[in-house]
Amino acid sequence: MSNRRQSDRVDVEVPIEIIGADLLGTQFFKQGVASVISRNGAGIQVDFPLLPGQVVIIRNLNNSKEREGTIVGLVGQGGNVPTFGMRLSDPDLHPWDLAFPEVSRDQAPLVRIVLACKLCDSREVVHLDEIQTRVLETSERLERACTRCRIETFWCRTSLKKIEGTDQGNDSSQTDPEARYRWQRKYKRVPTTFPACVRLSGPPGEIVFCENISRGGLCFRSLNRYSQGSQIEVAVPYDSRGGGNIFVSARVLHVALFGKLFRHGAEYL
């Protein structure tokens, strides 16, 4: 089995137009929204029946770029509008104006985030290590090379949208609730004050306090209790403005009462 994931998935709201032909050969033009994008495809919300294997053209209404894709199938129902999974015919030619790095499980990043160049406004999904994470948290910007500007520039967080507790508490357990998991840790933990968003299966989610993160997972505190072994989706750091949050799958390994909050340890999947 390959150790390479296909691509990060970014939550957005990109207005699109879907162009195709129905079973009778009649051409249609339907407007919708790309709610989740990746280098390989997207989740598209459109009030129109699309069939698995159907070839369509996706037009990004923000930049007028058109790309061909194939409908994979129905993946969700948001209100009365269905969401379909769509795979791009050529992942190297996507319409999102967003650069995606390759994702390797052997070199998992500490943080995934969308950053924009302050000079040319190029947008990229950026993978950060421990030092870069602390710099961004402290300075709210990073200096890195821009392929468009061809120089080192400052990069800041962006929403991507183009449409206008305390540390003290009484632990209910008599022993350290994480003690039996410490031997399993492979990665250094980095303290952070980044907000995070946790959800069970799609929006809406819950904003939580992220205590620390590592390449293998995170520790967060919440008013809600997520059961041990449950699968969640988490975005850290989380931008409440939306439009550029990257959610990854994780599994809750342990839960402990921490004052009035529940302290969770979760590993990335």
C-alpha positions in Angstrom: 0.0 0.0 0.0 1.3 3.5 -0.9 2.4 5.7 2.0 1.4 8.8 0.1 -1.9 10.5 0.6 -3.5 12.1 -2.5 -3.9 15.7 -1.2 -4.9 17.9 1.6 -8.6 18.9 1.7 -9.5 22.6 2.2 -12.9 23.8 3.4 -14.0 26.7 1.1 -17.0 28.2 -0.5 -16.0 28.8 -4.1 -18.9 29.7 -6.5 -18.8 27.4 -9.6 -20.7 26.6 -12.7 -21.2 23.0 -13.8 -21.5 22.4 -17.5 -22.5 19.0 -18.9 -25.1 17.0 -20.8 -28.0 14.9 -19.3 -29.0 11.4 -20.4 -30.9 12.8 -23.4 -27.8 14.7 -24.6 -29.3 18.1 -23.6 -26.6 20.5 -22.4 -27.1 22.1 -19.0 -25.4 25.0 -17.1 -26.0 24.9 -13.3 -24.5 27.1 -10.7 -23.3 25.6 -7.4 -20.6 25.8 -4.8 -17.3 23.9 -4.3 -17.4 23.3 -0.5 -14.3 21.2 -0.2 -11.3 21.3 -2.6 -8.1 19.3 -3.1 -5.5 19.0 -5.8 -7.4 16.0 -7.1 -11.0 17.1 -7.0 -13.8 18.7 -5.0 -17.0 18.3 -3.2 -19.6 20.2 -5.2 -23.0 21.4 -4.0 -25.6 21.7 -6.8 -29.3 21.3 -6.9 -29.3 19.0 -9.9 -29.0 15.2 -10.3 -25.5 14.1 -11.3 -24.6 10.5 -11.9 -21.4 8.5 -11.1 -19.1 8.5 -14.1 -20.7 11.6 -15.7 -18.1 13.9 -17.2 -18.6 17.6 -16.5 -16.8 20.9 -16.9 -16.2 22.9 -13.7 -15.9 26.7 -14.1 -14.5 28.7 -11.1 -16.6 31.9 -11.2 -13.9 33.7 -9.2 -11.3 33.4 -12.0 -13.2 31.9 -15.0 -10.9 28.9 -15.2 -12.5 25.7 -16.6 -11.4 22.2 -15.9 -12.8 18.7 -16.8 -13.8 16.3 -14.1 -15.8 13.1 -13.5 -18.6 12.7 -10.9 -17.7 10.0 -8.4 -21.0 9.9 -6.6 -23.1 11.4 -3.8 -21.2 12.2 -0.7 -23.6 14.2 1.4 -26.8 16.2 1.7 -26.5 19.8 3.1 -30.1 20.9 3.7 -31.9 20.4 0.4 -28.8 20.6 -1.8 -26.9 17.4 -2.4 -23.0 17.3 -2.4 -21.3 15.2 -5.1 -17.7 14.1 -5.2 -15.9 15.1 -8.3 -12.4 13.9 -9.5 -10.4 16.2 -11.9 -9.2 14.6 -15.1 -5.7 16.2 -14.6 -4.8 17.1 -11.0 -2.0 19.3 -12.3 -4.6 21.5 -14.0 -7.0 22.5 -11.2 -9.1 25.7 -11.2 -8.5 26.8 -7.6 -5.6 29.3 -7.7 -4.1 27.3 -4.8 -0.9 25.3 -4.7 -1.0 21.9 -3.0 2.2 20.2 -1.8 2.7 16.4 -1.9 1.6 14.7 1.3 3.8 11.9 2.7 2.9 9.9 5.8 6.6 9.4 6.5 7.1 13.2 6.8 3.9 14.4 8.3 3.7 18.1 8.9 3.0 19.6 12.3 0.5 22.1 10.9 -1.3 22.4 7.6 -2.4 26.0 6.8 -3.3 28.2 3.8 -0.9 31.2 3.5 -0.8 34.1 1.1 2.2 36.1 -0.2 1.9 39.7 0.9 3.4 40.9 -2.4 1.6 39.0 -5.1 -1.3 37.3 -3.1 -0.3 33.8 -4.3 -2.0 31.2 -2.1 -0.6 27.9 -1.1 -1.4 25.0 1.3 1.8 25.1 3.4 3.2 22.4 5.7 4.9 23.8 8.8 7.5 22.2 11.1 7.8 23.0 14.8 9.9 26.1 14.5 7.8 27.6 11.7 4.7 26.9 13.7 6.0 28.9 16.7 7.1 31.8 14.5 3.7 32.0 12.8 2.0 31.8 16.2 4.2 34.6 17.6 4.7 36.9 14.6 1.6 36.0 12.6 3.7 35.9 9.4 6.5 33.7 7.9 9.3 34.6 5.5 9.5 32.0 2.7 10.4 31.8 -1.0 7.7 32.9 -3.5 7.9 31.2 -6.9 6.0 34.0 -8.5 7.9 36.9 -6.9 11.2 34.9 -7.1 12.4 36.4 -3.8 11.9 35.8 -0.1 8.6 37.4 1.0 6.3 37.5 4.0 3.4 35.1 4.0 0.3 35.5 6.2 -2.9 33.6 6.9 -5.8 34.0 4.5 -9.4 33.0 4.5 -9.3 32.2 0.7 -12.8 33.7 0.3 -13.2 36.0 -2.7 -16.9 36.6 -2.4 -17.9 39.8 -1.0 -10.4 27.7 30.5 -7.6 27.9 33.1 -4.7 25.4 33.6 -5.9 24.5 37.1 -8.5 21.9 37.9 -9.3 18.7 39.7 -8.6 15.5 37.7 -11.1 12.8 38.6 -8.5 10.0 38.0 -6.0 9.0 40.7 -3.2 8.5 38.2 -2.0 10.4 35.1 -4.6 9.6 32.5 -2.0 9.7 29.7 0.6 7.6 31.5 0.0 4.4 29.6 0.1 6.3 26.2 3.5 8.0 26.7 5.5 5.1 25.5 3.6 5.2 22.2 4.6 8.8 21.4 6.9 9.1 18.4 6.9 12.9 18.0 7.9 15.9 20.0 4.9 17.9 21.4 4.8 21.6 20.8 2.7 23.8 23.2 0.3 26.1 21.3 -2.4 28.6 21.8 -3.9 28.0 18.3 -7.7 27.6 18.3 -8.9 24.4 16.8 -12.2 23.1 15.4 -13.4 19.6 16.1 -16.3 17.9 14.4 -17.7 14.3 14.1 -18.7 14.2 10.5 -19.0 17.4 8.6 -20.1 20.9 9.7 -21.0 22.4 12.1 -18.0 21.9 14.4 -16.9 23.0 17.9 -14.2 25.6 18.6 -11.8 24.1 21.2 -8.6 25.0 23.0 -5.6 23.2 21.5 -3.1 22.6 24.3 -0.3 21.1 22.2 0.3 19.5 18.8 2.7 17.1 17.3 3.2 15.4 13.9 1.2 12.5 15.2 -1.8 14.2 16.8 -3.0 16.8 19.3 -4.3 17.4 22.8 -7.4 19.7 23.1 -9.9 20.7 25.8 -13.6 20.8 25.3 -16.9 21.2 27.2 -18.1 18.1 25.3 -16.8 14.6 25.8 -15.7 12.7 22.7 -15.7 9.0 23.5 -12.5 7.0 23.3 -12.0 5.4 20.0 -14.4 7.8 18.2 -13.2 9.2 14.8 -13.3 13.0 14.4 -12.2 15.7 12.0 -10.0 18.5 13.3 -8.6 21.7 11.8 -5.7 23.4 13.7 -5.1 26.3 13.5 -8.7 27.3 12.8 -9.8 30.5 11.2 -13.4 31.5 12.3 -13.8 33.5 9.1 -13.8 30.2 7.2 -12.8 29.6 3.7 -9.3 28.1 4.2 -9.4 25.6 7.0 -7.8 22.2 6.4 -9.6 19.3 8.3 -7.8 16.0 8.8 -9.1 12.8 10.2 -8.1 11.7 13.8 -9.0 9.2 16.4 -9.6 10.0 20.1 -7.1 7.9 22.2 -8.0 9.0 25.7 -10.3 11.3 27.6 -10.0 12.8 31.1 -11.9 15.3 33.2 -9.8 18.5 33.6 -11.7 20.9 35.9 -15.0 21.7 34.0 -13.5 20.6 30.7 -12.7 17.3 29.1 -9.1 16.8 28.0 -8.7 14.7 24.9 -5.7 13.2 23.2 -6.1 12.3 19.5 -3.9 10.8 16.8 -4.1 11.7 13.2 -5.2 8.9 10.8 
